[in-house]
Amino acid sequence: STYFFHPCGQDYSLDSVAADALPAAIGVYLQDNYEGYTLEKAYAVNDASGTASEYVVVIYDADVPVGLVFDAEGNFLRVLEHRRSRK
């Protein structure tokens, strides 16, 4: 298992979203920077009113998991720290 760390503020929620619900700019960024990637999961970080303030996207790039954060418009913000579980 792989774990990504993304702190959310109080009254924020992390909700799964379909790839086609993401801002188009996220798809462009991924194509330009991670050619051949595989989308694993996508989440909206919603504030207390239910408005998406950020998006978290988990992809596989050359079989390596990568967690990325984008703002509400789809602009890249940062790569998330991740750790693999020890078993």
PDB file with SEQRES, HELIX, SHEET and CRYST1 records, atoms N, CA, C and O in Angstrom:
SEQRES   1 A   87  SER THR TYR PHE PHE HIS PRO CYS GLY GLN ASP TYR SER          
SEQRES   2 A   87  LEU ASP SER VAL ALA ALA ASP ALA LEU PRO ALA ALA ILE          
SEQRES   3 A   87  GLY VAL TYR LEU GLN ASP ASN TYR GLU GLY TYR THR LEU          
SEQRES   4 A   87  GLU LYS ALA TYR ALA VAL ASN ASP ALA SER GLY THR ALA          
SEQRES   5 A   87  SER GLU TYR VAL VAL VAL ILE TYR ASP ALA ASP VAL PRO          
SEQRES   6 A   87  VAL GLY LEU VAL PHE ASP ALA GLU GLY ASN PHE LEU ARG          
SEQRES   7 A   87  VAL LEU GLU HIS ARG ARG SER ARG LYS                          
HELIX    1 AA1 ALA A   19  ALA A   21  5                                   3    
HELIX    2 AA2 ALA A   24  ASN A   33  1                                  10    
SHEET    1 AA1 2 THR A   2  PHE A   5  0                                        
SHEET    2 AA1 2 GLU A  81  ARG A  84 -1                                        
SHEET    1 AA2 5 SER A  13  SER A  16  0                                        
SHEET    2 AA2 5 THR A  38  ASN A  46 -1                                        
SHEET    3 AA2 5 ALA A  52  ASP A  61 -1                                        
SHEET    4 AA2 5 VAL A  64  ASP A  71 -1                                        
SHEET    5 AA2 5 PHE A  76  VAL A  79 -1                                        
CRYST1    1.000    1.000    1.000  90.00  90.00  90.00 P 1           1          
ATOM      1  N   SER A   1       0.827  -1.180   0.000  1.00  0.00           N  
ATOM      2  CA  SER A   1       0.000   0.000   0.000  1.00  0.00           C  
ATOM      3  C   SER A   1       0.869   1.239   0.000  1.00  0.00           C  
ATOM      4  O   SER A   1       1.977   1.243   0.537  1.00  0.00           O  
ATOM      5  N   THR A   2       0.352   2.287  -0.607  1.00  0.00           N  
ATOM      6  CA  THR A   2       1.026   3.579  -0.634  1.00  0.00           C  
ATOM      7  C   THR A   2       0.118   4.601   0.014  1.00  0.00           C  
ATOM      8  O   THR A   2      -1.088   4.602  -0.231  1.00  0.00           O  
ATOM      9  N   TYR A   3       0.678   5.469   0.838  1.00  0.00           N  
ATOM     10  CA  TYR A   3      -0.072   6.502   1.530  1.00  0.00           C  
ATOM     11  C   TYR A   3       0.453   7.864   1.123  1.00  0.00           C  
ATOM     12  O   TYR A   3       1.664   8.082   1.073  1.00  0.00           O  
ATOM     13  N   PHE A   4      -0.467   8.790   0.831  1.00  0.00           N  
ATOM     14  CA  PHE A   4      -0.116  10.169   0.509  1.00  0.00           C  
ATOM     15  C   PHE A   4      -0.599  11.061   1.631  1.00  0.00           C  
ATOM     16  O   PHE A   4      -1.643  10.799   2.230  1.00  0.00           O  
ATOM     17  N   PHE A   5       0.152  12.115   1.923  1.00  0.00           N  
ATOM     18  CA  PHE A   5      -0.170  13.025   3.010  1.00  0.00           C  
ATOM     19  C   PHE A   5      -0.633  14.355   2.444  1.00  0.00           C  
ATOM     20  O   PHE A   5       0.119  15.049   1.760  1.00  0.00           O  
ATOM     21  N   HIS A   6      -1.893  14.708   2.739  1.00  0.00           N  
ATOM     22  CA  HIS A   6      -2.446  15.997   2.329  1.00  0.00           C  
ATOM     23  C   HIS A   6      -3.347  16.508   3.439  1.00  0.00           C  
ATOM     24  O   HIS A   6      -4.487  16.060   3.566  1.00  0.00           O  
ATOM     25  N   PRO A   7      -2.850  17.445   4.249  1.00  0.00           N  
ATOM     26  CA  PRO A   7      -3.681  17.958   5.334  1.00  0.00           C  
ATOM     27  C   PRO A   7      -4.819  18.820   4.787  1.00  0.00           C  
ATOM     28  O   PRO A   7      -4.618  19.641   3.892  1.00  0.00           O  
ATOM     29  N   CYS A   8      -5.996  18.622   5.330  1.00  0.00           N  
ATOM     30  CA  CYS A   8      -7.155  19.431   4.974  1.00  0.00           C  
ATOM     31  C   CYS A   8      -7.543  20.255   6.194  1.00  0.00           C  
ATOM     32  O   CYS A   8      -7.355  19.825   7.332  1.00  0.00           O  
ATOM     33  N   GLY A   9      -8.079  21.431   5.949  1.00  0.00           N  
ATOM     34  CA  GLY A   9      -8.530  22.270   7.043  1.00  0.00           C  
ATOM     35  C   GLY A   9      -9.777  21.711   7.707  1.00  0.00           C  
ATOM     36  O   GLY A   9     -10.425  20.803   7.187  1.00  0.00           O  
ATOM     37  N   GLN A  10     -10.096  22.267   8.855  1.00  0.00           N  
ATOM     38  CA  GLN A  10     -11.310  21.866   9.558  1.00  0.00           C  
ATOM     39  C   GLN A  10     -12.509  22.181   8.677  1.00  0.00           C  
ATOM     40  O   GLN A  10     -12.528  23.213   8.007  1.00  0.00           O  
ATOM     41  N   ASP A  11     -13.492  21.322   8.668  1.00  0.00           N  
ATOM     42  CA  ASP A  11     -14.712  21.455   7.868  1.00  0.00           C  
ATOM     43  C   ASP A  11     -14.479  21.241   6.376  1.00  0.00           C  
ATOM     44  O   ASP A  11     -15.338  21.594   5.569  1.00  0.00           O  
ATOM     45  N   TYR A  12     -13.347  20.676   5.996  1.00  0.00           N  
ATOM     46  CA  TYR A  12     -13.094  20.308   4.603  1.00  0.00           C  
ATOM     47  C   TYR A  12     -13.299  18.807   4.457  1.00  0.00           C  
ATOM     48  O   TYR A  12     -13.097  18.046   5.404  1.00  0.00           O  
ATOM     49  N   SER A  13     -13.699  18.394   3.275  1.00  0.00           N  
ATOM     50  CA  SER A  13     -13.877  16.967   3.020  1.00  0.00           C  
ATOM     51  C   SER A  13     -13.159  16.582   1.736  1.00  0.00           C  
ATOM     52  O   SER A  13     -12.968  17.407   0.842  1.00  0.00           O  
ATOM     53  N   LEU A  14     -12.773  15.338   1.659  1.00  0.00           N  
ATOM     54  CA  LEU A  14     -12.097  14.788   0.486  1.00  0.00           C  
ATOM     55  C   LEU A  14     -13.072  13.816  -0.165  1.00  0.00           C  
ATOM     56  O   LEU A  14     -13.380  12.767   0.400  1.00  0.00           O  
ATOM     57  N   ASP A  15     -13.561  14.167  -1.360  1.00  0.00           N  
ATOM     58  CA  ASP A  15     -14.575  13.372  -2.038  1.00  0.00           C  
ATOM     59  C   ASP A  15     -14.069  12.888  -3.389  1.00  0.00           C  
ATOM     60  O   ASP A  15     -13.482  13.657  -4.150  1.00  0.00           O  
ATOM     61  N   SER A  16     -14.297  11.611  -3.685  1.00  0.00           N  
ATOM     62  CA  SER A  16     -13.903  11.058  -4.985  1.00  0.00           C  
ATOM     63  C   SER A  16     -14.648  11.767  -6.101  1.00  0.00           C  
ATOM     64  O   SER A  16     -15.822  12.110  -5.963  1.00  0.00           O  
ATOM     65  N   VAL A  17     -13.941  11.985  -7.222  1.00  0.00           N  
ATOM     66  CA  VAL A  17     -14.555  12.557  -8.419  1.00  0.00           C  
ATOM     67  C   VAL A  17     -14.096  11.761  -9.632  1.00  0.00           C  
ATOM     68  O   VAL A  17     -13.017  11.169  -9.633  1.00  0.00           O  
ATOM     69  N   ALA A  18     -14.926  11.758 -10.656  1.00  0.00           N  
ATOM     70  CA  ALA A  18     -14.566  11.105 -11.918  1.00  0.00           C  
ATOM     71  C   ALA A  18     -13.565  11.973 -12.672  1.00  0.00           C  
ATOM     72  O   ALA A  18     -13.526  13.191 -12.499  1.00  0.00           O  
ATOM     73  N   ALA A  19     -12.768  11.335 -13.502  1.00  0.00           N  
ATOM     74  CA  ALA A  19     -11.753  12.055 -14.274  1.00  0.00           C  
ATOM     75  C   ALA A  19     -12.370  13.160 -15.117  1.00  0.00           C  
ATOM     76  O   ALA A  19     -11.786  14.234 -15.259  1.00  0.00           O  
ATOM     77  N   ASP A  20     -13.554  12.900 -15.681  1.00  0.00           N  
ATOM     78  CA  ASP A  20     -14.166  13.913 -16.539  1.00  0.00           C  
ATOM     79  C   ASP A  20     -14.756  15.087 -15.755  1.00  0.00           C  
ATOM     80  O   ASP A  20     -15.209  16.060 -16.358  1.00  0.00           O  
ATOM     81  N   ALA A  21     -14.759  15.010 -14.418  1.00  0.00           N  
ATOM     82  CA  ALA A  21     -15.226  16.115 -13.581  1.00  0.00           C  
ATOM     83  C   ALA A  21     -14.088  17.056 -13.181  1.00  0.00           C  
ATOM     84  O   ALA A  21     -14.329  18.104 -12.582  1.00  0.00           O  
ATOM     85  N   LEU A  22     -12.845  16.681 -13.512  1.00  0.00           N  
ATOM     86  CA  LEU A  22     -11.687  17.521 -13.185  1.00  0.00           C  
ATOM     87  C   LEU A  22     -11.595  18.689 -14.161  1.00  0.00           C  
ATOM     88  O   LEU A  22     -12.022  18.563 -15.309  1.00  0.00           O  
ATOM     89  N   PRO A  23     -11.042  19.830 -13.724  1.00  0.00           N  
ATOM     90  CA  PRO A  23     -10.807  20.923 -14.664  1.00  0.00           C  
ATOM     91  C   PRO A  23      -9.908  20.457 -15.815  1.00  0.00           C  
ATOM     92  O   PRO A  23      -8.988  19.666 -15.606  1.00  0.00           O  
ATOM     93  N   ALA A  24     -10.173  20.940 -17.006  1.00  0.00           N  
ATOM     94  CA  ALA A  24      -9.414  20.535 -18.196  1.00  0.00           C  
ATOM     95  C   ALA A  24      -7.919  20.799 -18.044  1.00  0.00           C  
ATOM     96  O   ALA A  24      -7.102  20.062 -18.596  1.00  0.00           O  
ATOM     97  N   ALA A  25      -7.557  21.836 -17.307  1.00  0.00           N  
ATOM     98  CA  ALA A  25      -6.143  22.177 -17.131  1.00  0.00           C  
ATOM     99  C   ALA A  25      -5.361  21.047 -16.460  1.00  0.00           C  
ATOM    100  O   ALA A  25      -4.162  20.906 -16.699  1.00  0.00           O  
ATOM    101  N   ILE A  26      -6.015  20.247 -15.632  1.00  0.00           N  
ATOM    102  CA  ILE A  26      -5.334  19.130 -14.978  1.00  0.00           C  
ATOM    103  C   ILE A  26      -4.940  18.086 -16.018  1.00  0.00           C  
ATOM    104  O   ILE A  26      -3.815  17.586 -15.996  1.00  0.00           O  
ATOM    105  N   GLY A  27      -5.851  17.755 -16.923  1.00  0.00           N  
ATOM    106  CA  GLY A  27      -5.539  16.805 -17.989  1.00  0.00           C  
ATOM    107  C   GLY A  27      -4.395  17.281 -18.862  1.00  0.00           C  
ATOM    108  O   GLY A  27      -3.531  16.493 -19.247  1.00  0.00           O  
ATOM    109  N   VAL A  28      -4.384  18.571 -19.175  1.00  0.00           N  
ATOM    110  CA  VAL A  28      -3.306  19.141 -19.991  1.00  0.00           C  
ATOM    111  C   VAL A  28      -1.975  19.023 -19.248  1.00  0.00           C  
ATOM    112  O   VAL A  28      -0.969  18.619 -19.831  1.00  0.00           O  
ATOM    113  N   TYR A  29      -1.972  19.373 -17.966  1.00  0.00           N  
ATOM    114  CA  TYR A  29      -0.749  19.278 -17.172  1.00  0.00           C  
ATOM    115  C   TYR A  29      -0.228  17.845 -17.139  1.00  0.00           C  
ATOM    116  O   TYR A  29       0.966  17.610 -17.319  1.00  0.00           O  
ATOM    117  N   LEU A  30      -1.121  16.895 -16.911  1.00  0.00           N  
ATOM    118  CA  LEU A  30      -0.695  15.500 -16.833  1.00  0.00           C  
ATOM    119  C   LEU A  30      -0.140  15.014 -18.160  1.00  0.00           C  
ATOM    120  O   LEU A  30       0.884  14.332 -18.181  1.00  0.00           O  
ATOM    121  N   GLN A  31      -0.782  15.345 -19.256  1.00  0.00           N  
ATOM    122  CA  GLN A  31      -0.277  14.940 -20.579  1.00  0.00           C  
ATOM    123  C   GLN A  31       1.088  15.555 -20.860  1.00  0.00           C  
ATOM    124  O   GLN A  31       1.970  14.892 -21.407  1.00  0.00           O  
ATOM    125  N   ASP A  32       1.263  16.822 -20.486  1.00  0.00           N  
ATOM    126  CA  ASP A  32       2.526  17.522 -20.755  1.00  0.00           C  
ATOM    127  C   ASP A  32       3.673  17.043 -19.868  1.00  0.00           C  
ATOM    128  O   ASP A  32       4.832  17.083 -20.284  1.00  0.00           O  
ATOM    129  N   ASN A  33       3.366  16.592 -18.655  1.00  0.00           N  
ATOM    130  CA  ASN A  33       4.418  16.282 -17.690  1.00  0.00           C  
ATOM    131  C   ASN A  33       4.549  14.811 -17.321  1.00  0.00           C  
ATOM    132  O   ASN A  33       5.567  14.403 -16.761  1.00  0.00           O  
ATOM    133  N   TYR A  34       3.530  14.009 -17.627  1.00  0.00           N  
ATOM    134  CA  TYR A  34       3.546  12.593 -17.268  1.00  0.00           C  
ATOM    135  C   TYR A  34       3.006  11.757 -18.430  1.00  0.00           C  
ATOM    136  O   TYR A  34       2.049  10.999 -18.271  1.00  0.00           O  
ATOM    137  N   GLU A  35       3.621  11.903 -19.577  1.00  0.00           N  
ATOM    138  CA  GLU A  35       3.159  11.184 -20.765  1.00  0.00           C  
ATOM    139  C   GLU A  35       3.067   9.686 -20.480  1.00  0.00           C  
ATOM    140  O   GLU A  35       4.006   9.088 -19.954  1.00  0.00           O  
ATOM    141  N   GLY A  36       1.937   9.089 -20.829  1.00  0.00           N  
ATOM    142  CA  GLY A  36       1.734   7.666 -20.610  1.00  0.00           C  
ATOM    143  C   GLY A  36       1.278   7.308 -19.199  1.00  0.00           C  
ATOM    144  O   GLY A  36       1.260   6.133 -18.835  1.00  0.00           O  
ATOM    145  N   TYR A  37       0.913   8.299 -18.411  1.00  0.00           N  
ATOM    146  CA  TYR A  37       0.470   8.053 -17.035  1.00  0.00           C  
ATOM    147  C   TYR A  37      -0.835   7.262 -17.014  1.00  0.00           C  
ATOM    148  O   TYR A  37      -1.556   7.195 -18.010  1.00  0.00           O  
ATOM    149  N   THR A  38      -1.121   6.667 -15.865  1.00  0.00           N  
ATOM    150  CA  THR A  38      -2.396   6.003 -15.624  1.00  0.00           C  
ATOM    151  C   THR A  38      -3.056   6.675 -14.427  1.00  0.00           C  
ATOM    152  O   THR A  38      -2.460   6.753 -13.353  1.00  0.00           O  
ATOM    153  N   LEU A  39      -4.274   7.156 -14.602  1.00  0.00           N  
ATOM    154  CA  LEU A  39      -5.003   7.777 -13.504  1.00  0.00           C  
ATOM    155  C   LEU A  39      -5.515   6.693 -12.565  1.00  0.00           C  
ATOM    156  O   LEU A  39      -6.213   5.773 -12.991  1.00  0.00           O  
ATOM    157  N   GLU A  40      -5.170   6.804 -11.302  1.00  0.00           N  
ATOM    158  CA  GLU A  40      -5.628   5.846 -10.292  1.00  0.00           C  
ATOM    159  C   GLU A  40      -6.888   6.356  -9.591  1.00  0.00           C  
ATOM    160  O   GLU A  40      -7.902   5.659  -9.545  1.00  0.00           O  
ATOM    161  N   LYS A  41      -6.822   7.581  -9.044  1.00  0.00           N  
ATOM    162  CA  LYS A  41      -7.952   8.171  -8.328  1.00  0.00           C  
ATOM    163  C   LYS A  41      -7.860   9.684  -8.410  1.00  0.00           C  
ATOM    164  O   LYS A  41      -6.788  10.255  -8.609  1.00  0.00           O  
ATOM    165  N   ALA A  42      -9.015  10.316  -8.250  1.00  0.00           N  
ATOM    166  CA  ALA A  42      -9.066  11.776  -8.199  1.00  0.00           C  
ATOM    167  C   ALA A  42     -10.039  12.182  -7.105  1.00  0.00           C  
ATOM    168  O   ALA A  42     -11.069  11.541  -6.896  1.00  0.00           O  
ATOM    169  N   TYR A  43      -9.695  13.255  -6.413  1.00  0.00           N  
ATOM    170  CA  TYR A  43     -10.507  13.739  -5.298  1.00  0.00           C  
ATOM    171  C   TYR A  43     -10.666  15.245  -5.390  1.00  0.00           C  
ATOM    172  O   TYR A  43      -9.771  15.951  -5.853  1.00  0.00           O  
ATOM    173  N   ALA A  44     -11.815  15.724  -4.944  1.00  0.00           N  
ATOM    174  CA  ALA A  44     -12.027  17.157  -4.745  1.00  0.00           C  
ATOM    175  C   ALA A  44     -11.889  17.415  -3.251  1.00  0.00           C  
ATOM    176  O   ALA A  44     -12.440  16.676  -2.436  1.00  0.00           O  
ATOM    177  N   VAL A  45     -11.160  18.456  -2.896  1.00  0.00           N  
ATOM    178  CA  VAL A  45     -11.074  18.908  -1.509  1.00  0.00           C  
ATOM    179  C   VAL A  45     -12.116  20.013  -1.389  1.00  0.00           C  
ATOM    180  O   VAL A  45     -11.914  21.126  -1.876  1.00  0.00           O  
ATOM    181  N   ASN A  46     -13.236  19.695  -0.733  1.00  0.00           N  
ATOM    182  CA  ASN A  46     -14.361  20.618  -0.648  1.00  0.00           C  
ATOM    183  C   ASN A  46     -14.380  21.351   0.681  1.00  0.00           C  
ATOM    184  O   ASN A  46     -14.130  20.769   1.736  1.00  0.00           O  
ATOM    185  N   ASP A  47     -14.685  22.656   0.607  1.00  0.00           N  
ATOM    186  CA  ASP A  47     -14.814  23.435   1.838  1.00  0.00           C  
ATOM    187  C   ASP A  47     -16.181  23.179   2.468  1.00  0.00           C  
ATOM    188  O   ASP A  47     -16.947  22.360   1.960  1.00  0.00           O  
ATOM    189  N   ALA A  48     -16.493  23.857   3.549  1.00  0.00           N  
ATOM    190  CA  ALA A  48     -17.732  23.624   4.293  1.00  0.00           C  
ATOM    191  C   ALA A  48     -18.981  23.850   3.447  1.00  0.00           C  
ATOM    192  O   ALA A  48     -20.026  23.261   3.725  1.00  0.00           O  
ATOM    193  N   SER A  49     -18.890  24.695   2.416  1.00  0.00           N  
ATOM    194  CA  SER A  49     -20.048  24.951   1.558  1.00  0.00           C  
ATOM    195  C   SER A  49     -20.171  23.935   0.427  1.00  0.00           C  
ATOM    196  O   SER A  49     -21.128  23.973  -0.346  1.00  0.00           O  
ATOM    197  N   GLY A  50     -19.185  23.011   0.330  1.00  0.00           N  
ATOM    198  CA  GLY A  50     -19.209  21.996  -0.721  1.00  0.00           C  
ATOM    199  C   GLY A  50     -18.516  22.418  -2.004  1.00  0.00           C  
ATOM    200  O   GLY A  50     -18.595  21.713  -3.010  1.00  0.00           O  
ATOM    201  N   THR A  51     -17.841  23.554  -1.984  1.00  0.00           N  
ATOM    202  CA  THR A  51     -17.122  24.061  -3.145  1.00  0.00           C  
ATOM    203  C   THR A  51     -15.708  23.492  -3.168  1.00  0.00           C  
ATOM    204  O   THR A  51     -15.015  23.505  -2.150  1.00  0.00           O  
ATOM    205  N   ALA A  52     -15.279  22.991  -4.327  1.00  0.00           N  
ATOM    206  CA  ALA A  52     -13.928  22.432  -4.453  1.00  0.00           C  
ATOM    207  C   ALA A  52     -12.898  23.554  -4.381  1.00  0.00           C  
ATOM    208  O   ALA A  52     -12.931  24.494  -5.175  1.00  0.00           O  
ATOM    209  N   SER A  53     -11.987  23.444  -3.422  1.00  0.00           N  
ATOM    210  CA  SER A  53     -10.913  24.424  -3.292  1.00  0.00           C  
ATOM    211  C   SER A  53      -9.615  23.895  -3.896  1.00  0.00           C  
ATOM    212  O   SER A  53      -8.744  24.668  -4.295  1.00  0.00           O  
ATOM    213  N   GLU A  54      -9.496  22.584  -3.958  1.00  0.00           N  
ATOM    214  CA  GLU A  54      -8.327  21.924  -4.544  1.00  0.00           C  
ATOM    215  C   GLU A  54      -8.757  20.573  -5.096  1.00  0.00           C  
ATOM    216  O   GLU A  54      -9.841  20.069  -4.802  1.00  0.00           O  
ATOM    217  N   TYR A  55      -7.866  20.004  -5.910  1.00  0.00           N  
ATOM    218  CA  TYR A  55      -8.040  18.644  -6.403  1.00  0.00           C  
ATOM    219  C   TYR A  55      -6.775  17.868  -6.102  1.00  0.00           C  
ATOM    220  O   TYR A  55      -5.669  18.386  -6.253  1.00  0.00           O  
ATOM    221  N   VAL A  56      -6.938  16.626  -5.677  1.00  0.00           N  
ATOM    222  CA  VAL A  56      -5.821  15.716  -5.459  1.00  0.00           C  
ATOM    223  C   VAL A  56      -5.977  14.588  -6.471  1.00  0.00           C  
ATOM    224  O   VAL A  56      -7.035  13.967  -6.570  1.00  0.00           O  
ATOM    225  N   VAL A  57      -4.911  14.334  -7.218  1.00  0.00           N  
ATOM    226  CA  VAL A  57      -4.932  13.311  -8.262  1.00  0.00           C  
ATOM    227  C   VAL A  57      -3.810  12.323  -7.980  1.00  0.00           C  
ATOM    228  O   VAL A  57      -2.670  12.721  -7.740  1.00  0.00           O  
ATOM    229  N   VAL A  58      -4.135  11.036  -8.009  1.00  0.00           N  
ATOM    230  CA  VAL A  58      -3.139   9.980  -7.841  1.00  0.00           C  
ATOM    231  C   VAL A  58      -2.999   9.282  -9.184  1.00  0.00           C  
ATOM    232  O   VAL A  58      -3.969   8.769  -9.743  1.00  0.00           O  
ATOM    233  N   ILE A  59      -1.764   9.274  -9.691  1.00  0.00           N  
ATOM    234  CA  ILE A  59      -1.478   8.632 -10.971  1.00  0.00           C  
ATOM    235  C   ILE A  59      -0.363   7.613 -10.787  1.00  0.00           C  
ATOM    236  O   ILE A  59       0.320   7.592  -9.763  1.00  0.00           O  
ATOM    237  N   TYR A  60      -0.194   6.779 -11.789  1.00  0.00           N  
ATOM    238  CA  TYR A  60       0.988   5.926 -11.875  1.00  0.00           C  
ATOM    239  C   TYR A  60       1.779   6.404 -13.070  1.00  0.00           C  
ATOM    240  O   TYR A  60       1.255   6.489 -14.180  1.00  0.00           O  
ATOM    241  N   ASP A  61       3.041   6.714 -12.843  1.00  0.00           N  
ATOM    242  CA  ASP A  61       3.970   7.131 -13.886  1.00  0.00           C  
ATOM    243  C   ASP A  61       5.094   6.112 -13.904  1.00  0.00           C  
ATOM    244  O   ASP A  61       5.893   6.048 -12.969  1.00  0.00           O  
ATOM    245  N   ALA A  62       5.161   5.310 -14.969  1.00  0.00           N  
ATOM    246  CA  ALA A  62       6.150   4.228 -15.060  1.00  0.00           C  
ATOM    247  C   ALA A  62       6.039   3.310 -13.840  1.00  0.00           C  
ATOM    248  O   ALA A  62       7.050   2.933 -13.247  1.00  0.00           O  
ATOM    249  N   ASP A  63       4.815   2.955 -13.473  1.00  0.00           N  
ATOM    250  CA  ASP A  63       4.516   2.062 -12.356  1.00  0.00           C  
ATOM    251  C   ASP A  63       4.898   2.611 -10.983  1.00  0.00           C  
ATOM    252  O   ASP A  63       4.986   1.853 -10.017  1.00  0.00           O  
ATOM    253  N   VAL A  64       5.124   3.914 -10.889  1.00  0.00           N  
ATOM    254  CA  VAL A  64       5.438   4.564  -9.620  1.00  0.00           C  
ATOM    255  C   VAL A  64       4.267   5.478  -9.257  1.00  0.00           C  
ATOM    256  O   VAL A  64       3.877   6.315 -10.071  1.00  0.00           O  
ATOM    257  N   PRO A  65       3.691   5.338  -8.046  1.00  0.00           N  
ATOM    258  CA  PRO A  65       2.578   6.198  -7.670  1.00  0.00           C  
ATOM    259  C   PRO A  65       3.037   7.633  -7.416  1.00  0.00           C  
ATOM    260  O   PRO A  65       4.077   7.869  -6.800  1.00  0.00           O  
ATOM    261  N   VAL A  66       2.241   8.582  -7.902  1.00  0.00           N  
ATOM    262  CA  VAL A  66       2.534  10.001  -7.727  1.00  0.00           C  
ATOM    263  C   VAL A  66       1.236  10.687  -7.319  1.00  0.00           C  
ATOM    264  O   VAL A  66       0.208  10.516  -7.974  1.00  0.00           O  
ATOM    265  N   GLY A  67       1.281  11.463  -6.237  1.00  0.00           N  
ATOM    266  CA  GLY A  67       0.133  12.251  -5.796  1.00  0.00           C  
ATOM    267  C   GLY A  67       0.388  13.713  -6.112  1.00  0.00           C  
ATOM    268  O   GLY A  67       1.439  14.256  -5.773  1.00  0.00           O  
ATOM    269  N   LEU A  68      -0.584  14.350  -6.765  1.00  0.00           N  
ATOM    270  CA  LEU A  68      -0.431  15.737  -7.192  1.00  0.00           C  
ATOM    271  C   LEU A  68      -1.591  16.570  -6.677  1.00  0.00           C  
ATOM    272  O   LEU A  68      -2.719  16.086  -6.586  1.00  0.00           O  
ATOM    273  N   VAL A  69      -1.311  17.831  -6.339  1.00  0.00           N  
ATOM    274  CA  VAL A  69      -2.349  18.752  -5.869  1.00  0.00           C  
ATOM    275  C   VAL A  69      -2.469  19.888  -6.869  1.00  0.00           C  
ATOM    276  O   VAL A  69      -1.471  20.427  -7.348  1.00  0.00           O  
ATOM    277  N   PHE A  70      -3.728  20.245  -7.177  1.00  0.00           N  
ATOM    278  CA  PHE A  70      -4.051  21.332  -8.095  1.00  0.00           C  
ATOM    279  C   PHE A  70      -5.038  22.265  -7.410  1.00  0.00           C  
ATOM    280  O   PHE A  70      -5.799  21.836  -6.542  1.00  0.00           O  
ATOM    281  N   ASP A  71      -5.029  23.540  -7.793  1.00  0.00           N  
ATOM    282  CA  ASP A  71      -6.015  24.463  -7.231  1.00  0.00           C  
ATOM    283  C   ASP A  71      -7.368  24.266  -7.914  1.00  0.00           C  
ATOM    284  O   ASP A  71      -7.501  23.399  -8.777  1.00  0.00           O  
ATOM    285  N   ALA A  72      -8.350  25.044  -7.545  1.00  0.00           N  
ATOM    286  CA  ALA A  72      -9.714  24.883  -8.044  1.00  0.00           C  
ATOM    287  C   ALA A  72      -9.826  25.082  -9.555  1.00  0.00           C  
ATOM    288  O   ALA A  72     -10.742  24.552 -10.184  1.00  0.00           O  
ATOM    289  N   GLU A  73      -8.899  25.842 -10.139  1.00  0.00           N  
ATOM    290  CA  GLU A  73      -8.910  26.073 -11.584  1.00  0.00           C  
ATOM    291  C   GLU A  73      -8.099  25.028 -12.346  1.00  0.00           C  
ATOM    292  O   GLU A  73      -8.117  25.000 -13.576  1.00  0.00           O  
ATOM    293  N   GLY A  74      -7.393  24.173 -11.618  1.00  0.00           N  
ATOM    294  CA  GLY A  74      -6.599  23.130 -12.255  1.00  0.00           C  
ATOM    295  C   GLY A  74      -5.133  23.463 -12.421  1.00  0.00           C  
ATOM    296  O   GLY A  74      -4.424  22.778 -13.159  1.00  0.00           O  
ATOM    297  N   ASN A  75      -4.664  24.500 -11.748  1.00  0.00           N  
ATOM    298  CA  ASN A  75      -3.241  24.862 -11.793  1.00  0.00           C  
ATOM    299  C   ASN A  75      -2.461  23.996 -10.814  1.00  0.00           C  
ATOM    300  O   ASN A  75      -2.874  23.814  -9.668  1.00  0.00           O  
ATOM    301  N   PHE A  76      -1.324  23.461 -11.274  1.00  0.00           N  
ATOM    302  CA  PHE A  76      -0.485  22.607 -10.438  1.00  0.00           C  
ATOM    303  C   PHE A  76       0.024  23.385  -9.229  1.00  0.00           C  
ATOM    304  O   PHE A  76       0.464  24.529  -9.352  1.00  0.00           O  
ATOM    305  N   LEU A  77      -0.042  22.741  -8.045  1.00  0.00           N  
ATOM    306  CA  LEU A  77       0.477  23.342  -6.818  1.00  0.00           C  
ATOM    307  C   LEU A  77       1.703  22.607  -6.281  1.00  0.00           C  
ATOM    308  O   LEU A  77       2.726  23.231  -5.998  1.00  0.00           O  
ATOM    309  N   ARG A  78       1.603  21.270  -6.139  1.00  0.00           N  
ATOM    310  CA  ARG A  78       2.731  20.539  -5.565  1.00  0.00           C  
ATOM    311  C   ARG A  78       2.541  19.023  -5.712  1.00  0.00           C  
ATOM    312  O   ARG A  78       1.454  18.526  -6.007  1.00  0.00           O  
ATOM    313  N   VAL A  79       3.654  18.320  -5.490  1.00  0.00           N  
ATOM    314  CA  VAL A  79       3.648  16.854  -5.431  1.00  0.00           C  
ATOM    315  C   VAL A  79       3.523  16.487  -3.962  1.00  0.00           C  
ATOM    316  O   VAL A  79       4.180  17.084  -3.109  1.00  0.00           O  
ATOM    317  N   LEU A  80       2.681  15.509  -3.666  1.00  0.00           N  
ATOM    318  CA  LEU A  80       2.483  15.078  -2.286  1.00  0.00           C  
ATOM    319  C   LEU A  80       3.572  14.107  -1.833  1.00  0.00           C  
ATOM    320  O   LEU A  80       4.085  13.311  -2.619  1.00  0.00           O  
ATOM    321  N   GLU A  81       3.906  14.192  -0.563  1.00  0.00           N  
ATOM    322  CA  GLU A  81       4.800  13.213   0.053  1.00  0.00           C  
ATOM    323  C   GLU A  81       4.053  11.890   0.127  1.00  0.00           C  
ATOM    324  O   GLU A  81       2.853  11.857   0.402  1.00  0.00           O  
ATOM    325  N   HIS A  82       4.767  10.808  -0.120  1.00  0.00           N  
ATOM    326  CA  HIS A  82       4.126   9.499   0.014  1.00  0.00           C  
ATOM    327  C   HIS A  82       5.068   8.523   0.692  1.00  0.00           C  
ATOM    328  O   HIS A  82       6.290   8.675   0.688  1.00  0.00           O  
ATOM    329  N   ARG A  83       4.440   7.517   1.274  1.00  0.00           N  
ATOM    330  CA  ARG A  83       5.190   6.436   1.934  1.00  0.00           C  
ATOM    331  C   ARG A  83       4.517   5.127   1.607  1.00  0.00           C  
ATOM    332  O   ARG A  83       3.302   5.065   1.422  1.00  0.00           O  
ATOM    333  N   ARG A  84       5.308   4.092   1.540  1.00  0.00           N  
ATOM    334  CA  ARG A  84       4.781   2.734   1.337  1.00  0.00           C  
ATOM    335  C   ARG A  84       4.729   2.037   2.676  1.00  0.00           C  
ATOM    336  O   ARG A  84       5.589   2.236   3.534  1.00  0.00           O  
ATOM    337  N   SER A  85       3.704   1.215   2.844  1.00  0.00           N  
ATOM    338  CA  SER A  85       3.600   0.484   4.097  1.00  0.00           C  
ATOM    339  C   SER A  85       4.664  -0.607   4.146  1.00  0.00           C  
ATOM    340  O   SER A  85       5.090  -1.115   3.109  1.00  0.00           O  
ATOM    341  N   ARG A  86       5.079  -0.952   5.320  1.00  0.00           N  
ATOM    342  CA  ARG A  86       6.077  -2.003   5.502  1.00  0.00           C  
ATOM    343  C   ARG A  86       5.359  -3.276   5.896  1.00  0.00           C  
ATOM    344  O   ARG A  86       4.615  -3.292   6.877  1.00  0.00           O  
ATOM    345  N   LYS A  87       5.567  -4.313   5.165  1.00  0.00           N  
ATOM    346  CA  LYS A  87       4.945  -5.602   5.492  1.00  0.00           C  
ATOM    347  C   LYS A  87       5.941  -6.708   5.351  1.00  0.00           C  
ATOM    348  O   LYS A  87       5.610  -7.870   5.583  1.00  0.00           O  
TER     349      LYS A  87                                                      
END                                                                             
